[in-house]
């Protein structure tokens, strides 16, 4: 497994990787008696991934859904898709025996590992906190089970509860159980300067860097995460 330390500013970095699925041996809390919760989580992830593949937000004419429920669903799908992209690294880390940390070549390896440890510790604390909070809210959404039709609110919080649980386990395992190696990368150094380019030039350069690193979705990630604080 390769984890890329993406420079997002002068002293800011975001861990990133591209892997498919939720992760080996899906040990969501459902296996301990909460089967319905994990089923909802898998259903949400599958629906979002299908939505992404089919480009459901825009039809052949380029028009999005016109009804407010359709627009609300599309916005929710996009939000969940972003959360999946952000948390999938941690979901896979929880079963990884080893991983390579790919860092900019102008960054010392020990500094890269220190940055990664800080990021993982932050994720341990954040995802545990939200797992507890969302778990409590999910219990309350059971009140809506008497309303006819799919309980979208319950599905939403099921995704959040299981997602935060898996992310917490992945971050904790990344700190305690993963054997990390390091790998210097020259293309990652270029990302330090890409954010200052004009949008058209930036997009072209991002695609070139992504191709050199075999990271298909890096441009989208960089535009969404790296540039938000620029």
C-alpha positions as CSV (number, residue, x, y, z in Angstrom):
1,X,0.0,0.0,0.0
2,X,1.4,3.5,-1.0
3,X,0.3,6.6,0.9
4,X,1.2,9.9,-0.7
5,X,1.9,12.9,1.4
6,X,0.4,15.7,-0.7
7,X,1.8,19.3,-0.1
8,X,-1.2,21.6,0.2
9,X,0.7,24.7,1.3
10,X,3.9,26.0,2.7
11,X,3.7,23.7,5.8
12,X,0.5,21.7,5.2
13,X,0.3,18.2,4.0
14,X,-2.6,15.8,3.3
15,X,-2.2,12.0,3.2
16,X,-3.8,10.5,0.1
17,X,-4.1,7.2,-1.7
18,X,-6.2,5.5,-4.4
19,X,-7.6,2.2,-3.5
20,X,-10.9,0.5,-4.4
21,X,-13.6,-0.8,-2.1
22,X,-14.0,-0.4,1.7
23,X,-11.1,-2.5,2.7
24,X,-10.2,-6.1,3.3
25,X,-12.3,-8.0,5.9
26,X,-15.0,-5.5,6.4
27,X,-15.2,-5.7,10.2
28,X,-17.8,-3.0,10.8
29,X,-19.5,-3.0,14.2
30,X,-22.3,-5.0,12.6
31,X,-20.3,-8.2,13.1
32,X,-20.9,-7.8,16.7
33,X,-24.6,-7.7,16.5
34,X,-25.4,-4.5,14.5
35,X,-25.9,-6.2,11.2
36,X,-28.5,-3.7,10.0
37,X,-26.1,-0.8,10.6
38,X,-23.4,-2.3,8.4
39,X,-26.0,-3.2,5.8
40,X,-27.1,0.4,5.6
41,X,-23.5,1.5,5.4
42,X,-22.7,-0.8,2.5
43,X,-25.9,0.2,0.7
44,X,-25.0,3.9,1.0
45,X,-21.4,3.3,-0.3
46,X,-22.7,1.2,-3.2
47,X,-25.3,3.8,-4.1
48,X,-22.8,6.6,-4.1
49,X,-20.3,4.7,-6.2
50,X,-23.0,3.8,-8.7
51,X,-24.2,7.4,-8.8
52,X,-20.6,8.6,-9.5
53,X,-20.1,6.0,-12.3
54,X,-23.4,6.9,-14.0
55,X,-23.0,10.7,-13.6
56,X,-26.5,11.0,-12.3
57,X,-26.3,14.7,-11.6
58,X,-26.4,15.5,-15.3
59,X,-28.3,13.9,-18.1
60,X,-27.5,14.0,-21.9
61,X,-28.7,17.6,-22.0
62,X,-26.5,18.6,-19.1
63,X,-29.5,19.6,-16.9
64,X,-29.4,18.4,-13.3
65,X,-32.5,17.1,-11.5
66,X,-35.2,19.8,-11.3
67,X,-37.2,18.7,-8.3
68,X,-36.0,19.8,-4.9
69,X,-35.9,16.2,-3.6
70,X,-33.7,15.3,-6.6
71,X,-31.4,18.3,-6.0
72,X,-31.2,17.4,-2.3
73,X,-30.3,13.8,-3.1
74,X,-27.6,14.9,-5.6
75,X,-26.0,17.3,-3.1
76,X,-26.1,14.5,-0.4
77,X,-24.5,12.1,-2.9
78,X,-21.7,14.5,-3.7
79,X,-21.1,15.2,0.0
80,X,-20.9,11.5,0.8
81,X,-18.7,10.8,-2.2
82,X,-16.2,13.4,-0.8
83,X,-16.3,11.8,2.6
84,X,-15.7,8.4,1.1
85,X,-12.7,9.7,-0.8
86,X,-11.3,11.3,2.4
87,X,-11.8,8.3,4.7
88,X,-11.0,5.4,2.3
89,X,-7.3,5.7,3.1
90,X,-8.0,5.0,6.8
91,X,-10.5,2.2,6.0
92,X,-7.7,0.4,4.2
93,X,-5.0,1.1,6.8
94,X,-6.8,-0.8,9.5
95,X,-5.7,-4.2,7.9
96,X,-2.4,-3.1,6.2
97,X,0.6,-4.8,7.7
98,X,3.0,-2.4,6.0
99,X,2.8,0.8,3.9
100,X,5.1,3.0,1.9
101,X,4.9,6.8,2.7
102,X,5.7,8.6,-0.5
103,X,6.8,12.2,0.3
104,X,8.3,15.1,-1.7
105,X,11.9,14.5,-2.4
106,X,12.9,17.9,-0.8
107,X,11.4,16.7,2.5
108,X,13.5,14.5,4.9
109,X,12.0,11.1,5.5
110,X,12.0,11.5,9.3
111,X,10.0,14.8,8.9
112,X,7.5,13.0,6.5
113,X,6.9,10.3,9.1
114,X,6.5,12.8,11.9
115,X,3.9,14.7,9.8
116,X,2.1,11.4,9.1
117,X,2.0,10.5,12.8
118,X,0.5,13.8,13.7
119,X,-2.2,13.4,11.0
120,X,-3.0,9.9,12.3
121,X,-3.2,11.0,15.9
122,X,-5.5,13.8,14.9
123,X,-7.7,11.3,13.0
124,X,-7.8,8.9,16.0
125,X,-9.2,11.7,18.2
126,X,-11.6,13.2,15.6
127,X,-13.1,10.0,14.3
128,X,-13.6,8.6,17.8
129,X,-15.4,11.8,18.9
130,X,-17.7,11.8,15.9
131,X,-18.4,8.0,16.1
132,X,-19.8,8.6,19.7
133,X,-21.8,11.7,18.7
134,X,-23.2,10.2,15.5
135,X,-24.0,6.9,17.2
136,X,-26.2,8.7,19.7
137,X,-28.0,10.6,16.9
138,X,-28.4,7.4,14.9
139,X,-30.3,5.8,17.8
140,X,-32.7,8.8,17.8
141,X,-33.4,8.4,14.1
142,X,-35.0,5.1,14.9
143,X,-38.1,7.2,16.0
144,X,-38.6,8.0,12.3
145,X,-38.9,4.3,11.4
146,X,-42.7,4.6,11.8
147,X,-42.8,7.0,8.8
148,X,-43.6,5.1,5.5
149,X,-40.8,4.9,2.9
150,X,-37.0,4.7,3.3
151,X,-35.5,6.4,6.4
152,X,-32.9,8.5,4.6
153,X,-31.9,10.1,7.8
154,X,-31.1,6.8,9.3
155,X,-29.1,5.8,6.2
156,X,-27.1,9.0,6.4
157,X,-26.2,8.5,10.1
158,X,-25.5,4.8,9.5
159,X,-22.9,5.9,7.0
160,X,-21.4,8.4,9.4
161,X,-21.3,6.0,12.3
162,X,-19.7,3.1,10.5
163,X,-17.4,5.3,8.5
164,X,-16.0,7.0,11.6
165,X,-15.6,3.7,13.3
166,X,-13.6,2.2,10.4
167,X,-11.6,5.5,10.1
168,X,-10.8,5.4,13.9
169,X,-9.6,1.8,13.7
170,X,-7.5,2.6,10.6
171,X,-5.8,5.6,12.2
172,X,-5.1,3.7,15.4
173,X,-3.6,0.8,13.4
174,X,-1.6,3.2,11.3
175,X,0.0,4.5,14.5
176,X,0.5,1.1,16.2
177,X,0.5,-1.7,13.8
178,X,1.7,-0.6,10.3
179,X,5.4,-1.0,9.4
180,X,6.2,2.2,7.5
181,X,8.8,2.7,4.9
182,X,9.6,5.9,2.9
183,X,9.9,6.8,-0.7
184,X,11.0,10.2,-2.1
185,X,9.1,11.6,-5.1
186,X,10.1,14.5,-7.3
187,X,6.7,15.0,-8.9
188,X,5.2,15.7,-5.4
189,X,7.6,18.7,-5.1
190,X,5.9,20.3,-8.1
191,X,2.6,20.3,-6.3
192,X,4.0,23.0,-4.0
193,X,3.8,25.5,-6.8
194,X,0.8,24.3,-8.8
195,X,-1.7,26.2,-6.6
196,X,-0.3,29.5,-7.7
197,X,-0.9,28.8,-11.4
198,X,-3.9,30.0,-13.4
199,X,-6.8,27.5,-13.4
200,X,-6.3,26.3,-17.0
201,X,-2.5,25.9,-16.6
202,X,-3.0,24.4,-13.2
203,X,-5.4,21.7,-14.5
204,X,-3.0,20.7,-17.3
205,X,-0.1,20.5,-14.9
206,X,-2.1,18.5,-12.3
207,X,-3.1,16.0,-14.9
208,X,0.5,15.6,-16.0
209,X,1.7,15.0,-12.4
210,X,-1.2,12.6,-11.7
211,X,-0.2,10.6,-14.8
212,X,3.4,10.4,-13.7
213,X,2.3,9.1,-10.2
214,X,-0.5,6.8,-11.6
215,X,-3.1,8.7,-9.5
216,X,-6.2,9.1,-11.6
217,X,-8.2,11.2,-9.1
218,X,-5.4,13.4,-7.8
219,X,-6.4,16.5,-9.7
220,X,-10.0,16.4,-8.2
221,X,-8.6,15.8,-4.7
222,X,-6.1,18.6,-5.1
223,X,-8.7,21.1,-6.3
224,X,-11.1,20.2,-3.5
225,X,-8.7,19.8,-0.6
226,X,-5.4,21.5,-1.3
227,X,-6.9,24.7,-2.7
228,X,-9.6,25.3,-0.1
229,X,-7.2,27.1,2.2
230,X,-5.3,28.9,-0.5
